[in-house]
Amino acid sequence: MKTHSGAKKRFRKTGSGKLRGRRAYSSHILEKKSPKRKRRMSMPTQVAQPDKKRVRTLLTGKGK
């Protein structure tokens, strides 16, 4: 199985093996969100625990 092209562009593995990705809710309806909240959203965040297994599979290219 090949590496998932979409996942490759959206997620990144850190040196210690953690997964980084973009924050949710950061791309539209920004007018009502506070500047502080928008600044925090611009920084990458760790992938949530329930999603780690799926993202890792997509990045490593290993099948089931």
Contacts in CASP RR format, 6 or more apart in sequence:
PFRMAT RR
TARGET T0000
AUTHOR 0000-0000-0000
METHOD contacts of the structure
MODEL  1
MKTHSGAKKRFRKTGSGKLRGRRAYSSHILEKKSPKRKRRMSMPTQVAQP
DKKRVRTLLTGKGK
1 61 0 8 1.000
1 62 0 8 1.000
1 63 0 8 1.000
2 61 0 8 1.000
3 58 0 8 1.000
3 59 0 8 1.000
3 60 0 8 1.000
3 61 0 8 1.000
4 58 0 8 1.000
4 59 0 8 1.000
4 61 0 8 1.000
6 58 0 8 1.000
7 55 0 8 1.000
7 58 0 8 1.000
7 59 0 8 1.000
8 59 0 8 1.000
10 21 0 8 1.000
10 22 0 8 1.000
11 19 0 8 1.000
11 20 0 8 1.000
11 21 0 8 1.000
11 47 0 8 1.000
11 55 0 8 1.000
11 58 0 8 1.000
11 59 0 8 1.000
12 19 0 8 1.000
12 20 0 8 1.000
12 21 0 8 1.000
12 44 0 8 1.000
13 19 0 8 1.000
13 20 0 8 1.000
13 59 0 8 1.000
14 20 0 8 1.000
18 46 0 8 1.000
18 47 0 8 1.000
19 46 0 8 1.000
19 47 0 8 1.000
19 52 0 8 1.000
19 55 0 8 1.000
19 56 0 8 1.000
19 59 0 8 1.000
20 44 0 8 1.000
20 45 0 8 1.000
20 46 0 8 1.000
20 47 0 8 1.000
21 44 0 8 1.000
21 45 0 8 1.000
21 46 0 8 1.000
21 47 0 8 1.000
22 44 0 8 1.000
22 45 0 8 1.000
23 40 0 8 1.000
23 41 0 8 1.000
23 42 0 8 1.000
23 43 0 8 1.000
23 44 0 8 1.000
23 45 0 8 1.000
25 41 0 8 1.000
26 38 0 8 1.000
26 41 0 8 1.000
26 42 0 8 1.000
30 38 0 8 1.000
33 41 0 8 1.000
47 55 0 8 1.000
57 63 0 8 1.000
END
